[in-house]
């Protein structure tokens, strides 16, 4: 049994961490922090967790006694607390963007923060860094968009099937976080689809940096906000540079992800559905169609709060402590 702390437990990702860890046989939640809701029961903020008999606390990092801490904190805030947690012999899974980049210049350019406490972290995408995660003290949980996009692109990049890649992703409103904004206000986002940060979104360089470890491809990324609560649908467009078939591409994906517990390869022409992965830690990848111009189309679907955030964070924790990888996160999606 290990002791777990969650800093920033009142947000959507904090709620999902609590949901998964409450059913984990190897963990005990000893701290769930929130300044705003200090002293209030968890269910006052997360009404589905009514049976979780703990309260929010306004704790400083040095007041937490845990084996692992999840930092579900805003970008720019994690770097101020993660080093202290590590110095106090706690492992950390950070859900912010503060430790995702190898190149700090890129982080500072796209996030607008000076990295004041650089610490070596392992990028927490288990499908590519499983063995490194097992030995890590600090894991940088990937962004939600990059998770779906990288998984959709990895095999064609690794096999040098294509050159330039265009990624079109559509996310549910929960990706904007628990605090309402003008963009996420219901009358503004309902019955509408809106591209944003069309060529400048901070997840674009994250996708590029991680895929560059597998091949030399130019990657372009554009996100969209769609009027659903959960999920990210990613459509990858690229042009093949050799004479291959859709079935060949699909087989390449099946071989690349063989044995991966949370990646499912669909049939050629079968399009992933958000409802099939909603609430789950699974990524469905499908389509694999090639048109008459040699354009290859691949699509992936994930739940942005689970595989794109908290479920993946628990997967990383399971690896870090030698637990069964799928423990507490191996549920299927909620369809319809």
Long-range contacts (C-beta under 8 A, 24 or more apart in sequence): 1-26, 1-27, 1-28, 2-26, 2-27, 2-28, 2-66, 2-67, 2-68, 2-321, 3-27, 3-28, 3-30, 3-65, 3-66, 3-67, 3-68, 4-28, 4-29, 4-30, 4-31, 4-66, 4-67, 4-68, 4-69, 4-70, 4-317, 5-29, 5-30, 5-31, 5-32, 5-33, 5-59, 5-64, 5-66, 5-68, 5-69, 5-70, 5-90, 6-31, 6-32, 6-33, 6-69, 6-70, 6-72, 7-31, 7-33, 7-59, 7-61, 7-64, 7-69, 7-70, 7-71, 7-72, 7-73, 7-81, 8-33, 8-34, 8-71, 8-72, 8-73, 8-74, 9-33, 9-34, 9-42, 9-56, 9-72, 10-34, 10-36, 10-37, 10-45, 10-46, 10-56, 10-178, 11-72, 11-177, 11-178, 12-174, 12-177, 12-178, 12-305, 12-309, 13-72, 13-95, 13-305, 13-309, 13-310, 13-313, 14-70, 14-72, 14-310, 15-45, 15-46, 15-48, 15-49, 16-305, 16-306, 16-309, 16-310, 16-311, 17-70, 17-72, 17-310, 17-313, 17-314, 18-42, 18-46, 18-49, 18-52, 19-46, 19-48, 19-49, 19-310, 20-310, 20-311, 20-314, 20-328, 20-329, 21-314, 21-328, 22-49, 22-51, 22-52, 23-328, 24-314, 24-327, 24-328, 25-327, 25-328, 26-321, 26-323, 26-327, 27-317, 29-54, 30-64, 30-65, 30-66, 31-57, 31-59, 31-64, 31-65, 31-66, 31-69, 32-56, 32-57, 33-57, 33-58, 33-59, 33-64, 34-58, 61-85, 61-88, 62-88, 64-90, 66-90, 67-91, 67-321, 68-92, 68-93, 68-317, 68-320, 68-321, 69-93, 70-94, 70-95, 70-313, 70-317, 71-95, 71-96, 72-310, 75-111, 75-113, 76-111, 76-113, 79-113, 79-115, 79-116, 79-117, 80-116, 80-117, 82-117, 82-119, 82-138, 83-117, 83-119, 86-119, 86-137, 86-138, 91-136, 91-137, 91-138, 91-139, 91-320, 92-137, 92-138, 92-139, 93-124, 93-139, 93-141, 93-313, 93-316, 93-317, 93-320, 94-121, 94-138, 94-139, 94-140, 94-141, 95-141, 95-309, 95-310, 95-313, 97-143, 97-202, 97-206, 98-140, 99-138, 99-140, 100-140, 100-142, 100-143, 100-206, 101-205, 101-206, 101-209, 102-209, 103-209, 106-205, 106-209, 109-205, 110-200, 110-202, 110-205, 111-202, 123-210, 124-312, 124-313, 124-316, 125-150, 125-151, 125-210, 125-312, 126-262, 126-312, 126-315, 126-316, 126-319, 126-325, 127-151, 127-154, 127-257, 127-260, 127-262, 127-263, 128-154, 128-210, 128-213, 130-319, 133-316, 133-319, 133-320, 134-319, 134-320, 134-322, 136-320, 139-313, 139-316, 139-320, 141-309, 141-312, 141-313, 141-316, 142-206, 142-210, 142-308, 142-312, 143-202, 143-203, 143-206, 143-308, 144-171, 144-175, 144-203, 144-232, 144-302, 144-304, 144-305, 144-308, 144-309, 145-169, 145-171, 145-201, 145-203, 145-207, 145-221, 145-223, 145-232, 145-234, 145-308, 146-203, 146-206, 146-207, 146-210, 147-232, 147-283, 147-302, 147-307, 147-308, 147-312, 148-232, 148-233, 148-234, 148-283, 148-300, 148-301, 148-302, 148-307, 148-308, 149-203, 149-207, 149-221, 149-234, 149-236, 149-300, 150-207, 150-210, 150-211, 151-263, 151-283, 151-285, 151-300, 151-302, 152-234, 152-236, 152-285, 152-298, 152-299, 152-300, 153-207, 153-211, 153-217, 153-219, 153-236, 153-298, 154-211, 154-214, 154-256, 155-249, 155-252, 155-253, 155-256, 155-257, 156-238, 156-249, 156-252, 156-296, 156-298, 157-211, 157-214, 157-215, 157-217, 158-214, 158-215, 158-256, 159-252, 160-215, 160-241, 161-238, 161-240, 161-241, 161-242, 161-244, 161-249, 161-252, 161-296, 162-217, 162-238, 162-239, 162-240, 162-241, 162-296, 163-217, 163-218, 163-238, 163-239, 163-241, 164-217, 164-218, 164-219, 164-220, 164-238, 164-239, 165-211, 165-217, 165-218, 165-219, 165-220, 165-236, 165-237, 165-238, 166-220, 166-222, 166-236, 166-237, 166-238, 167-207, 167-219, 167-220, 167-221, 167-222, 167-234, 167-235, 167-236, 167-237, 168-222, 168-224, 168-234, 168-235, 168-236, 168-237, 169-221, 169-222, 169-223, 169-224, 169-232, 169-233, 169-234, 169-235, 170-223, 170-224, 170-225, 170-226, 170-232, 170-233, 170-234, 171-223, 171-224, 171-225, 171-226, 171-231, 171-232, 171-304, 172-226, 172-228, 172-229, 172-230, 172-231, 172-232, 172-274, 172-304, 173-225, 173-227, 173-228, 173-229, 174-229, 174-230, 174-304, 174-305, 175-225, 175-232, 175-304, 175-308, 176-225, 183-225, 184-225, 189-225, 189-227, 190-227, 191-227, 192-227, 193-224, 193-225, 193-226, 193-227, 194-224, 194-225, 195-222, 195-223, 195-224, 196-223, 196-224, 196-225, 197-223, 198-222, 228-274, 230-274, 230-278, 230-279, 230-303, 230-304, 230-305, 231-274, 231-275, 231-277, 231-278, 231-301, 231-302, 231-303, 231-304, 232-274, 232-301, 232-302, 232-303, 232-304, 232-308, 233-272, 233-274, 233-299, 233-300, 233-301, 234-299, 234-300, 234-301, 235-287, 235-297, 235-298, 235-299, 236-296, 236-297, 236-298, 236-299, 236-300, 237-295, 237-296, 237-297, 238-295, 238-296, 238-298, 239-293, 239-294, 239-295, 239-296, 240-290, 240-294, 240-296, 244-290, 245-290, 246-288, 246-289, 246-290, 247-288, 249-288, 249-290, 249-296, 249-298, 250-288, 253-285, 253-288, 257-285, 261-325, 261-326, 261-330, 262-307, 262-315, 262-326, 271-299, 272-299, 272-300, 272-301, 273-301, 273-335, 274-301, 274-303, 275-333, 275-334, 275-335, 275-336, 276-301, 276-333, 276-335, 277-301, 277-302, 277-303, 277-306, 277-307, 277-333, 278-303, 278-333, 278-334, 278-335, 279-303, 279-306, 279-331, 279-333, 279-334, 280-306, 280-307, 280-311, 280-331, 280-332, 280-333, 280-334, 281-306, 281-307, 281-311, 281-312, 281-314, 281-315, 281-329, 281-330, 281-331, 282-307, 282-332, 282-333, 283-307, 303-333
